[in-house]
Amino acid sequence: MKTKFSGKHIILILFLFHTIASFVWMKIDTRPPSYDQEYHLSLSYDYLQIITHPSTDILKRILDISTYYPPVYHLLMVPFHLIFGFGAHNFIFINLFFLFLSIYSIWQIGKMLYSEEAGLLAAVVATSTPFWLFCLYTCLIEITLAGILTFSIYIYLKSDNFKNRKYSVILGLLFGIGALVKWTYAFFMTPALLYYLFIIFKELFTDLTPEKKRKFFQIAVLSILCCLFLVFMFPFIIGMYSVTYIAFLFLLIILLLSKTASDEQYAPLFNFIIMALMAWLIFGPWYLRHVFKLATKFLWTLSHAIEVEKDPDLFTFSALTYYIKMLGVQFSFFHYITLITGFIFLIYKRHKNNVRVLIWILPGIIVLTFLSNKDGRYNYPLIMLMTLLAVHWIVYINNKNTRTIITALITLISAVCFFTNAFFPFKFQHSLQYYIPTQPIYSAAGDNWKIQECINTIIANTDKSRGYSRTVLLANDAYFHKGAFSFYVKEKLPENTKVYFYSFEGRFTELTDFIIYKTGEKGLVNYPEQLKVVEEFENKAGYIAGNFKQILSTPLPDGTTAFIYKLQPGIYANKPCSTALITGKIKSELEKLGLKGDLSVEIKPISETETKKGIFKSVTITGKNIILQNLPIKNLSIKLADVIINMPALLEKDQLLFIHIGSLKPVLEIQGIEIRNLIRANNKEVAVEELTFTNGKLIFSGKIKGVPLGLAVKMKYNQQDAVLKMDVEYITLARVLTIPNYLYENQFSKVYGLKTSWDNAFDINVSALSLENDALKIN
């Protein structure tokens, strides 16, 4: 492809084109962020809050924002939030940067392995496919992951299989950053790098005598065991992760300065070790800090994918061919001929560098195939390499004019593909989805999903004396879901606006002020509990009956209608009602919860009229010597202020449901000896040697399932911020191993906010908390 432009000019023009198109797309499209997009934007908002409210422990706070997603992608958005204000479109700057990194890298990879024409054509084709545009125009990690992965592979090729020290060091930096973009980066990089490490060993062994081979092997095994010991066991012996980190940092410095590590014969091996050390020093802190929670969440996601997202079961034909079928989604109908031609040449021509490309593609695809959680975008970071294979056959065309015509034709097809997917979709593209696997069109749309109207209606109808409201959405549509509403509050409304939204996944609370109901399909609704709530609402049955009044009806872009209902507690004038009836019911409900003893319940009414509505000043539950689940509690008192009870449910169905609780103040005292006795009497798996409350700490030593364990938990209560902090000061296993503070302070220490939020739905008033004289006392 000889033109008056050089390759770098074409790359710059392509990047400039996509930059302009992206801002035009963003200007046209007004849809709220969908599920994952909203989640990533909200995470970036959390990082923004930490950066704008710094503290001495800011690094730990940044590391602990998410235990599932590493921090790099979301942190990169923070500067743009600071410059332009928090907004839904600030992610585009990150996506465009890594778009440039992707197209530059594939141009260079193509030039190194095939030809400059192949690299440029791969960049043009890949960035015109519908799935690429879907990822580019949405707040998803895939574009960033694709950019850093493609650039990493390019840097590896530049390192000449780790013979070049400079590029090996750069690859170490990239690997560390890439792993902090998303953990799937390791799926794509690690298998190929381990293969090339094997090649390094093989080349070294070829020139060694049998005696030197044996010694070299012994040293290699000893070095690997030493590194594993330092990473996984050394911190547990000394109880400090930081010492291990510093030890590896010094080891890296020594290798960088060592003459032996620069020896031409052994340089590739030492450069690989330097790369691995640099990567570990960058990504190690976040991964080790969250290893337990990450594994738990990862396992939950794998099972959740089959149950809720309806992914195919493992070891079925659909699961094993999933990512093969995804090629039809990732490459549009317009590019099928290019894709098929590429595979034909891949099989029959067998270019010498095809294997080098496949080494980077196939292992990651295999790993993803045998994960139950599947999505068409998970393998998308490999799209540049797959596109290179799809167009590499251009190198076999020797006739210059023919090559120019074909290149121009593919470029024209790519342009048509881009515009019809981003802005002007053809009708037949939608119908194609019924016959062949193609990516749904994701063109810009100026749809108004009425989120602003709904939130304004809720704010206008919120009780001003309370200052906050709780809303349940009986809908989980891609553009009409709990996250989209919560994000709008963060983006558009003042920080002191307290409007809480909740989806109905698995449960429905009676402490609800508003319900938003959407007709038609509800989206991701899979659990029986969810279906029951929808059925009750639609049939005006159960708790819904007689309690909610419609205050808004508005049409939505998909042809459905959104309704807002406000809680309207009724007056039961025809039914006998007394505070004695309510106190008796409260006592019986407490007994069902396992609270026994000499209980008394006192209700302070406002007036007889308000009592019939179920509205009271307060409800106070007291008892001197109470047993809760066989645990004695002294001086128990629980005061509920500003209380509303659902009188229809109580009088008609004998159900005690609290519609509203303003605040809760608990008073209680628990003796350490009672807890020890309870554990010894009822738990065969826990043997207690010591369990005491003293000096503001809970100290435990004993055996759990036969394993000796010791720990100390310190509780601190900040009355001003209404925050209870539980710090685990130490954990020892088998009296020998000490879990590093760096791990357990995140995994086991907890912070509980007691101010009004959706989760607790009312203020918890605690003025004092103490752990002294072998007793736990609150207030």
DRENGU-124731 format. One line per 8 residues: their letters; for each residue x, y, z of C-alpha. Coordinates in steps of 0.05 Angstrom, whole numbers. Layout:
a = X:Y:Z ~ ...
END
This chain:
mktkfsgk = 0:0:0 ~ 46:54:-25 ~ 17:124:-15 ~ 43:193:-6 ~ 30:183:68 ~ 75:143:112 ~ 47:91:161 ~ 50:139:220
hiililfl = 9:190:181 ~ -45:139:167 ~ -46:118:241 ~ -53:191:262 ~ -109:204:211 ~ -146:141:235 ~ -139:163:307 ~ -162:234:291
fhtiasfv = -222:206:253 ~ -244:163:312 ~ -233:220:361 ~ -279:266:323 ~ -330:210:312 ~ -329:193:386 ~ -346:264:408 ~ -401:268:356
wmkidtrp = -429:201:380 ~ -427:225:452 ~ -463:289:433 ~ -519:250:399 ~ -528:193:448 ~ -567:210:511 ~ -580:140:539 ~ -563:127:613
psydqeyh = -504:81:627 ~ -522:7:626 ~ -506:-43:681 ~ -431:-52:679 ~ -418:17:651 ~ -453:49:710 ~ -415:5:758 ~ -348:27:730
lslsydyl = -368:100:729 ~ -390:95:802 ~ -323:63:820 ~ -287:122:788 ~ -332:168:830 ~ -309:131:893 ~ -236:142:873 ~ -252:215:859
qiithpst = -279:223:930 ~ -215:194:959 ~ -170:238:917 ~ -209:301:934 ~ -212:282:1008 ~ -141:258:1022 ~ -117:228:1087 ~ -55:195:1115
dilkrild = -81:126:1095 ~ -99:147:1024 ~ -60:90:991 ~ -97:37:1031 ~ -164:71:1017 ~ -148:70:942 ~ -129:-3:945 ~ -193:-21:982
istyyppv = -245:14:938 ~ -258:-51:901 ~ -238:-122:919 ~ -257:-148:849 ~ -234:-96:798 ~ -162:-70:802 ~ -156:5:807 ~ -119:29:744
yhllmvpf = -177:39:695 ~ -220:77:745 ~ -162:118:772 ~ -146:141:701 ~ -214:174:697 ~ -204:216:760 ~ -162:272:727 ~ -217:283:676
hlifgfga = -270:284:730 ~ -228:338:765 ~ -222:378:700 ~ -292:372:671 ~ -333:353:733 ~ -359:283:747 ~ -396:259:685 ~ -418:198:646
hnfifinl = -374:213:585 ~ -306:226:616 ~ -285:154:603 ~ -279:171:529 ~ -211:204:540 ~ -184:139:569 ~ -214:97:514 ~ -185:142:460
fflflsiy = -115:139:490 ~ -116:63:490 ~ -148:63:421 ~ -86:99:396 ~ -41:50:434 ~ -78:-8:401 ~ -74:16:329 ~ -2:38:337
siwqigkm = 18:-29:366 ~ -18:-72:314 ~ 13:-30:259 ~ 82:-44:288 ~ 67:-118:300 ~ 41:-126:230 ~ 102:-92:202 ~ 149:-138:242
lyseeagl = 112:-203:226 ~ 80:-192:157 ~ 83:-124:124 ~ 66:-52:139 ~ 4:-58:95 ~ -22:-116:137 ~ -12:-78:202 ~ -47:-15:177
laavvats = -104:-55:147 ~ -114:-93:212 ~ -119:-26:249 ~ -172:-1:200 ~ -214:-64:200 ~ -212:-76:275 ~ -234:-5:293 ~ -293:-9:246
tpfwlfcl = -325:-72:274 ~ -389:-64:315 ~ -361:-95:378 ~ -301:-49:378 ~ -348:11:372 ~ -391:-17:428 ~ -331:-20:474 ~ -303:47:451
ytclieit = -367:86:464 ~ -382:55:532 ~ -348:55:599 ~ -319:-15:596 ~ -249:-39:611 ~ -240:-78:546 ~ -212:-21:503 ~ -160:-5:557
lagiltfs = -143:-79:565 ~ -137:-87:489 ~ -91:-27:484 ~ -43:-48:539 ~ -44:-121:517 ~ -28:-105:444 ~ 26:-56:465 ~ 56:-109:513
iyiylksd = 60:-159:456 ~ 94:-107:412 ~ 144:-92:468 ~ 157:-167:477 ~ 173:-173:403 ~ 220:-113:409 ~ 255:-148:467 ~ 275:-205:420
nfknrkys = 253:-258:470 ~ 283:-220:529 ~ 352:-210:497 ~ 342:-135:502 ~ 345:-108:574 ~ 310:-42:560 ~ 248:-72:529 ~ 246:-128:581
vilgllfg = 243:-74:636 ~ 187:-38:598 ~ 149:-104:591 ~ 154:-114:666 ~ 123:-45:677 ~ 68:-60:627 ~ 53:-128:657 ~ 45:-97:726
igalvkwt = 0:-42:700 ~ -39:-90:655 ~ -53:-137:713 ~ -80:-76:751 ~ -126:-59:692 ~ -160:-127:697 ~ -139:-196:721 ~ -156:-227:653
yaffmtpa = -93:-193:627 ~ -54:-251:659 ~ -97:-302:621 ~ -72:-273:555 ~ 0:-258:574 ~ 24:-312:622 ~ 17:-376:579 ~ 56:-345:521
llyylfii = 110:-317:566 ~ 118:-384:601 ~ 125:-417:532 ~ 180:-367:514 ~ 213:-379:581 ~ 216:-453:562 ~ 250:-432:497 ~ 301:-392:536
fkelftdl = 317:-452:580 ~ 321:-497:519 ~ 371:-450:485 ~ 413:-446:548 ~ 414:-522:557 ~ 437:-533:485 ~ 506:-503:497 ~ 518:-533:566
tpekkrkf = 556:-596:585 ~ 517:-650:623 ~ 551:-628:688 ~ 533:-555:678 ~ 462:-575:658 ~ 453:-611:724 ~ 481:-553:765 ~ 441:-502:725
fqiavlsi = 377:-542:737 ~ 391:-547:811 ~ 403:-472:817 ~ 340:-457:777 ~ 296:-502:821 ~ 328:-473:884 ~ 316:-402:860 ~ 243:-416:844
lcclflvf = 231:-448:912 ~ 266:-388:946 ~ 222:-338:909 ~ 159:-378:926 ~ 180:-380:999 ~ 193:-305:1001 ~ 126:-289:968 ~ 80:-337:1005
mfpfiigm = 113:-359:1070 ~ 163:-306:1092 ~ 109:-254:1108 ~ 72:-305:1152 ~ 135:-320:1193 ~ 154:-247:1206 ~ 83:-221:1204 ~ 101:-165:1156
ysvtyiaf = 88:-160:1082 ~ 130:-97:1074 ~ 195:-133:1090 ~ 182:-183:1034 ~ 166:-126:987 ~ 230:-89:1005 ~ 270:-154:997 ~ 244:-164:927
lflliill = 257:-91:911 ~ 330:-99:932 ~ 335:-163:892 ~ 310:-126:830 ~ 361:-71:840 ~ 417:-122:848 ~ 397:-157:784 ~ 394:-92:746
lsktasde = 465:-75:769 ~ 494:-145:766 ~ 545:-160:712 ~ 526:-233:711 ~ 454:-214:695 ~ 480:-175:635 ~ 522:-233:609 ~ 501:-246:537
qyaplfnf = 489:-321:549 ~ 447:-314:611 ~ 416:-245:596 ~ 349:-272:569 ~ 337:-312:633 ~ 356:-256:680 ~ 316:-206:639 ~ 255:-251:645
iimalmaw = 266:-253:721 ~ 273:-177:722 ~ 209:-170:682 ~ 172:-217:730 ~ 199:-181:792 ~ 179:-112:766 ~ 110:-138:749 ~ 100:-169:817
lifgpwyl = 124:-107:853 ~ 71:-67:816 ~ 10:-113:819 ~ 28:-153:881 ~ 2:-104:934 ~ -69:-101:907 ~ -75:-176:891 ~ -46:-201:957
rhvfklat = -89:-152:996 ~ -152:-179:964 ~ -134:-251:949 ~ -187:-282:994 ~ -244:-237:973 ~ -224:-239:900 ~ -226:-315:900 ~ -293:-316:935
kflwtlsh = -323:-265:888 ~ -293:-300:828 ~ -323:-367:847 ~ -391:-335:861 ~ -389:-301:792 ~ -375:-368:758 ~ -437:-400:788 ~ -479:-337:782
aievekdp = -465:-334:707 ~ -501:-400:693 ~ -558:-387:742 ~ -575:-315:726 ~ -541:-295:660 ~ -560:-362:628 ~ -490:-376:603 ~ -482:-447:575
dlftfsal = -461:-503:622 ~ -388:-523:618 ~ -370:-583:573 ~ -429:-572:528 ~ -422:-559:454 ~ -448:-488:463 ~ -396:-473:516 ~ -338:-503:479
tyyikmlg = -354:-466:414 ~ -377:-401:448 ~ -317:-358:429 ~ -313:-387:359 ~ -385:-365:348 ~ -367:-298:377 ~ -324:-284:316 ~ -388:-273:278
vqfsffhy = -407:-221:330 ~ -340:-188:334 ~ -331:-184:259 ~ -393:-156:226 ~ -429:-185:166 ~ -391:-137:121 ~ -324:-167:142 ~ -343:-240:136
itlitgfi = -308:-248:69 ~ -244:-217:97 ~ -248:-262:158 ~ -260:-326:119 ~ -205:-310:69 ~ -157:-299:126 ~ -172:-367:156 ~ -165:-402:89
fliykrhk = -96:-372:80 ~ -80:-387:153 ~ -93:-461:141 ~ -64:-471:72 ~ -7:-421:65 ~ 21:-429:136 ~ 61:-365:141 ~ 120:-375:188
nnvrvliw = 94:-320:235 ~ 23:-346:241 ~ 44:-392:297 ~ 75:-334:334 ~ 9:-297:332 ~ -31:-359:351 ~ 13:-369:412 ~ -15:-304:439
ilpgiivl = -87:-318:419 ~ -103:-391:433 ~ -83:-399:507 ~ -127:-341:529 ~ -185:-367:488 ~ -177:-436:519 ~ -176:-408:590 ~ -238:-366:577
tflsnkdg = -273:-426:546 ~ -266:-466:610 ~ -294:-411:654 ~ -369:-415:664 ~ -377:-339:662 ~ -378:-320:588 ~ -387:-256:550 ~ -371:-236:479
rynyplim = -326:-180:502 ~ -281:-221:547 ~ -237:-244:490 ~ -241:-176:455 ~ -172:-153:478 ~ -146:-203:427 ~ -186:-172:370 ~ -126:-135:341
lmtllavh = -87:-199:334 ~ -146:-237:306 ~ -157:-181:255 ~ -84:-185:235 ~ -94:-259:219 ~ -158:-241:181 ~ -121:-193:134 ~ -50:-221:134
wivyinnk = -63:-253:66 ~ -51:-185:34 ~ 23:-203:35 ~ 12:-259:-16 ~ -14:-211:-69 ~ 47:-193:-111 ~ 12:-150:-162 ~ 16:-78:-138
ntrtiita = -48:-55:-172 ~ -88:-114:-148 ~ -64:-104:-77 ~ -82:-30:-80 ~ -152:-46:-106 ~ -165:-99:-52 ~ -138:-53:2 ~ -182:4:-21
litlisav = -243:-42:-24 ~ -232:-68:47 ~ -222:3:71 ~ -287:24:38 ~ -324:-36:68 ~ -295:-16:136 ~ -320:55:128 ~ -390:30:110
cfftnaff = -388:-17:170 ~ -367:40:216 ~ -421:89:195 ~ -477:37:193 ~ -460:13:263 ~ -445:79:296 ~ -495:126:263 ~ -539:101:206
pfkfqhsl = -557:27:214 ~ -590:-9:155 ~ -655:-44:171 ~ -630:-110:143 ~ -573:-110:194 ~ -624:-122:250 ~ -658:-179:212 ~ -590:-212:201
qyyiptqp = -587:-226:276 ~ -641:-278:267 ~ -601:-318:216 ~ -527:-309:232 ~ -491:-288:296 ~ -478:-213:290 ~ -468:-159:341 ~ -532:-120:357
iysaagdn = -528:-50:327 ~ -506:1:379 ~ -515:65:341 ~ -521:133:376 ~ -592:146:400 ~ -622:209:430 ~ -672:171:474 ~ -701:203:536
wkiqecin = -710:150:590 ~ -744:200:637 ~ -696:187:695 ~ -692:261:710 ~ -768:267:710 ~ -776:208:756 ~ -724:233:806 ~ -753:303:806
tiiantdk = -821:274:821 ~ -793:233:879 ~ -756:293:908 ~ -819:336:902 ~ -859:284:940 ~ -807:268:993 ~ -824:284:1066 ~ -783:347:1078
srgysrtv = -780:335:1153 ~ -743:269:1141 ~ -700:295:1085 ~ -690:229:1049 ~ -730:176:1013 ~ -722:103:993 ~ -745:78:926 ~ -751:7:899
llandayf = -748:-4:824 ~ -792:-60:797 ~ -750:-59:733 ~ -681:-80:713 ~ -676:-57:641 ~ -609:-40:610 ~ -625:35:611 ~ -676:36:667
hkgafsfy = -646:4:728 ~ -625:20:799 ~ -553:38:779 ~ -575:88:726 ~ -618:125:778 ~ -563:124:830 ~ -512:149:779 ~ -557:207:760
vkeklpen = -559:229:833 ~ -483:230:836 ~ -475:265:769 ~ -531:317:770 ~ -554:330:841 ~ -521:365:900 ~ -480:321:947 ~ -529:332:1005
tkvyfysf = -587:303:965 ~ -609:238:999 ~ -648:196:949 ~ -634:122:956 ~ -651:71:902 ~ -655:-4:908 ~ -670:-60:860 ~ -714:-118:879
egrftelt = -663:-174:870 ~ -682:-227:919 ~ -719:-186:972 ~ -769:-130:982 ~ -767:-86:1043 ~ -828:-55:1077 ~ -786:7:1093 ~ -802:35:1024
dfiiyktg = -827:105:1007 ~ -834:99:931 ~ -840:45:879 ~ -822:54:806 ~ -855:3:762 ~ -840:-8:688 ~ -888:-46:643 ~ -864:-99:594
ekglvnyp = -802:-141:605 ~ -767:-127:671 ~ -697:-144:647 ~ -652:-189:689 ~ -706:-220:733 ~ -691:-292:751 ~ -703:-307:824 ~ -771:-333:849
eqlkvvee = -771:-278:902 ~ -767:-225:847 ~ -823:-256:807 ~ -866:-260:870 ~ -857:-185:884 ~ -876:-167:813 ~ -937:-213:816 ~ -960:-182:883
fenkagyi = -951:-113:856 ~ -988:-126:791 ~ -1045:-160:828 ~ -1045:-107:883 ~ -1037:-163:934 ~ -998:-172:998 ~ -964:-111:1027 ~ -978:-71:963
agnfkqil = -1053:-72:975 ~ -1081:-4:997 ~ -1014:26:1013 ~ -988:59:950 ~ -1018:113:906 ~ -996:129:835 ~ -964:198:828 ~ -933:194:758
stplpdgt = -943:158:692 ~ -893:171:635 ~ -879:135:569 ~ -809:107:555 ~ -771:100:489 ~ -780:25:484 ~ -856:32:482 ~ -867:15:556
tafiyklq = -892:61:611 ~ -860:79:678 ~ -905:90:739 ~ -885:119:806 ~ -925:100:868 ~ -919:135:936 ~ -931:102:1003 ~ -999:123:1031
pgiyankp = -1012:93:1100 ~ -1087:86:1109 ~ -1134:98:1168 ~ -1173:37:1193 ~ -1229:72:1229 ~ -1276:11:1227 ~ -1228:-36:1263 ~ -1214:-37:1338
cstalitg = -1143:-12:1350 ~ -1104:-3:1413 ~ -1032:4:1434 ~ -1041:-60:1475 ~ -1054:-99:1410 ~ -989:-72:1381 ~ -946:-85:1443 ~ -972:-156:1447
kikselek = -954:-168:1374 ~ -885:-138:1383 ~ -872:-185:1442 ~ -893:-246:1403 ~ -849:-227:1344 ~ -789:-216:1390 ~ -800:-285:1420 ~ -799:-315:1350
lglkgdls = -730:-283:1341 ~ -706:-319:1403 ~ -711:-260:1452 ~ -740:-287:1518 ~ -749:-262:1589 ~ -785:-208:1627 ~ -797:-160:1568 ~ -838:-97:1570
veikpise = -860:-56:1510 ~ -881:17:1517 ~ -913:58:1461 ~ -918:133:1463 ~ -976:154:1419 ~ -987:221:1386 ~ -1063:220:1383 ~ -1120:171:1373
tetkkgif = -1124:190:1300 ~ -1050:180:1289 ~ -1054:113:1326 ~ -1105:88:1276 ~ -1056:107:1221 ~ -1001:68:1257 ~ -960:131:1273 ~ -926:136:1341
ksvtitgk = -874:179:1376 ~ -835:119:1399 ~ -834:45:1415 ~ -788:24:1473 ~ -770:-48:1489 ~ -737:-61:1556 ~ -716:-120:1598 ~ -670:-131:1658
niilqnlp = -646:-202:1647 ~ -660:-225:1577 ~ -639:-286:1538 ~ -624:-278:1463 ~ -611:-343:1427 ~ -587:-373:1495 ~ -541:-312:1507 ~ -557:-272:1571
iknlsikl = -562:-197:1561 ~ -564:-148:1619 ~ -602:-81:1620 ~ -630:-87:1550 ~ -666:-26:1521 ~ -684:-13:1448 ~ -719:53:1432 ~ -749:63:1363
adviinmp = -767:136:1350 ~ -813:165:1297 ~ -847:100:1281 ~ -900:82:1229 ~ -931:12:1230 ~ -971:-18:1173 ~ -1039:-21:1206 ~ -1075:-56:1148
allekdql = -1025:-113:1150 ~ -1030:-118:1226 ~ -1106:-117:1231 ~ -1122:-157:1169 ~ -1065:-207:1166 ~ -1033:-205:1235 ~ -967:-182:1205 ~ -922:-133:1241
lfihigsl = -890:-90:1187 ~ -853:-26:1202 ~ -864:25:1146 ~ -817:76:1176 ~ -767:81:1234 ~ -734:148:1246 ~ -679:125:1294 ~ -659:66:1338
kpvleiqg = -622:72:1404 ~ -596:6:1434 ~ -573:-3:1506 ~ -544:-70:1528 ~ -490:-105:1566 ~ -460:-174:1551 ~ -413:-209:1599 ~ -352:-244:1571
ieirnlir = -363:-305:1615 ~ -431:-315:1585 ~ -403:-317:1515 ~ -349:-366:1536 ~ -400:-411:1569 ~ -445:-408:1508 ~ -389:-427:1460 ~ -364:-483:1504
annkevav = -434:-512:1512 ~ -458:-508:1440 ~ -398:-508:1392 ~ -358:-572:1386 ~ -313:-541:1333 ~ -288:-484:1377 ~ -246:-496:1439 ~ -239:-432:1480
eeltftng = -176:-420:1520 ~ -187:-346:1529 ~ -242:-298:1508 ~ -242:-232:1545 ~ -264:-159:1537 ~ -209:-114:1564 ~ -175:-48:1546 ~ -223:-37:1488
klifsgki = -205:-104:1457 ~ -235:-172:1446 ~ -179:-223:1457 ~ -188:-295:1435 ~ -144:-356:1438 ~ -164:-428:1427 ~ -175:-479:1372 ~ -222:-477:1313
kgvplgla = -232:-546:1282 ~ -169:-567:1318 ~ -125:-510:1291 ~ -95:-464:1344 ~ -116:-392:1333 ~ -104:-327:1368 ~ -131:-258:1352 ~ -144:-190:1382
vkmkynqq = -199:-143:1357 ~ -200:-71:1378 ~ -266:-32:1372 ~ -268:43:1364 ~ -331:84:1360 ~ -331:154:1329 ~ -394:187:1355 ~ -387:249:1310
davlkmdv = -386:209:1246 ~ -428:151:1274 ~ -377:100:1251 ~ -358:36:1287 ~ -289:11:1268 ~ -265:-59:1285 ~ -190:-67:1276 ~ -158:-136:1279
eyitlarv = -92:-123:1313 ~ -62:-192:1302 ~ -79:-263:1280 ~ -35:-323:1294 ~ -44:-393:1267 ~ -16:-454:1302 ~ 22:-406:1348 ~ 76:-402:1294
ltipnyly = 49:-367:1233 ~ 29:-294:1239 ~ -17:-269:1184 ~ 13:-205:1156 ~ -24:-143:1178 ~ -27:-121:1105 ~ -74:-179:1091 ~ -119:-184:1151
enqfskvy = -131:-110:1162 ~ -170:-110:1097 ~ -199:-180:1099 ~ -223:-181:1171 ~ -225:-109:1197 ~ -292:-76:1187 ~ -322:-6:1188 ~ -396:2:1201
glktswdn = -431:67:1185 ~ -489:79:1231 ~ -517:140:1197 ~ -579:137:1154 ~ -568:96:1091 ~ -609:48:1051 ~ -579:-14:1084 ~ -599:4:1156
afdinvsa = -656:52:1135 ~ -653:91:1200 ~ -604:126:1246 ~ -572:83:1300 ~ -558:127:1360 ~ -496:103:1397 ~ -461:151:1444 ~ -414:102:1478
lslendal = -385:33:1466 ~ -336:-1:1513 ~ -300:-67:1521 ~ -277:-66:1594 ~ -277:-110:1655 ~ -297:-171:1615 ~ -361:-138:1590 ~ -387:-108:1525
kin = -429:-46:1539 ~ -467:-2:1489 ~ -495:65:1513
END
